[in-house]
């Protein structure tokens, strides 16, 4: 699917409100229960917020890695949709995540940068940083198959 362009040949991306609707319309209830919200969308990126929740904490009080991995995976769908100018069917082919420090009592900002957008595959790098921190808690990379 080609990226939509305006009359000046600039890419047309989706708005954060459009992206929030993509979340609501296309994700399972357990993903929606993470409480993700879209903070920003752009030509090849998106920023989502994973709000702190005691329900997502593991033993010891840190945010669970599973929640962060699911948030990174979900945020990638939004970033790819922004890069394509619309949502379309896609599926995760690969995700690699490295955890660097715990997150305790803070929202996490998930920055996704689409590094390559092809006709059938997309690649992205993700940084998960606790709000107010300068160093990431985790980084990830993803590969997606674009199905439509």
N, C-alpha and C positions, 0 to 999 in steps of 0.2 A: 504494500500500500504506500503510495507516494505521500510525502509531507504536503499538506495544503499550504498554498502561498497566497498572499494578498496581491493587489494590483501592482505593488512595487517589488514583487518577488521575495518578500520577507516571509519567513515561516509563520504560520498561524498555529499557536498552541492552544491548549485548553486552559480555562481559568481554574483557579482553586475551587470555585463553587462547582464547576463541571466535574472536577476531579473528585470532590466529596460525593457527588452523585454516582460516579463510577464505583466508588467504594460501596455505597449503599445498595446499588443495583446488581453487583456482580460478585460479592464476596460472602462467604459462609458466615453464619451467625457468630461462631467462635472467633473469627477474624474481626468482625465488627465489635465484639466485646473488648478488644484491645483498646478501643476508644481513639483510634488514629484520626487525626485531622490534617488536612492539607494546608500548609502555611504559604507555600509558594510553588508556582510552576513556571517553566520557561522553555526555551527552544529545545534544550537537551538535558534538562534537569528538573528535579522536584525536591521540595523539602516538606517532610511530614513530621508531626509531633506525636510521640508516644507518651501519653500522660502517666505519671507515676501512679501506681496502684499497689496497695498492700497485697491484693489478690494475685498480682503477678510476681511477687517476691518469693524467693526460694529460702531454704534453711540458711540462716545467717543474715537475712534481711536484704540481700542484693536482688536486683531485677533478674529474672530468669533468662538464661541464654535462649531458651526456646521462644520466649516472647520477643526478644530482640531479633532473632532470625526470621520469625514470621513477619515482624514489622518491616525488616529490610526487604524481604521478598515482595511484600505487598506494595511498599513504596516504589519498588522497581517497576511494577505494572503502571503506576501513575506516571513515572518519569518517561517510560516508553510511550505511553499514550500521549503525553505532552509532546514528545519528539515527533510522533506521527500525526499529531493534530486531531486525533480521535482514538477512542478505545476500539480494540479489535481482539479477537480470540488469540491467546498466547499461552505458553506454558513454560515453566521453569525446566531447564535442561541441567543446569549445574549451579550450585551455590557453595561458596567457600567463605567461612567466617572465622576471624581471629579475634578473640577476646583479650583485651589489654588491661582492663581494670574494672572493678565492680561499679555498679550504679546503685546508689542508695538515696532514696527520698527526693529524686529529681526527675523531671520530665526528660525525655531523650529527643533530640532533634536528629532526624534522619535525612542526610544529604545524599541524593543520588545523582550521579552524572552518567549519562548515556555516552559511552566512549565509541561505540560503533553501532550504527543502525543500518542493517542491510534489508534486503527484500524478505528473507526468511529467518534471519537470526539478528539478535540484538545483544549487546554486551554492556555491562554497567559496573561502576565502582560505587560503593556505598560507605559512608562514614557515619557512625552513631556516636553522638557527643552529648553528654549530660548538659542540660541548660545551664549556662553560666560558666562552663568549663572551657578550657582551650584545647585540652588533649582529648582525643577520642577514647571512648570505652571499648569500641569494637570497630573493625573494618570488615567489609565483605566485597566479594565480586560475584556477579551473576551472569549467566548466559540463558537467554530465552529463545525459544522457537516461536516465530510469528506464524500463526495458523490461518490467518485470514486477512 
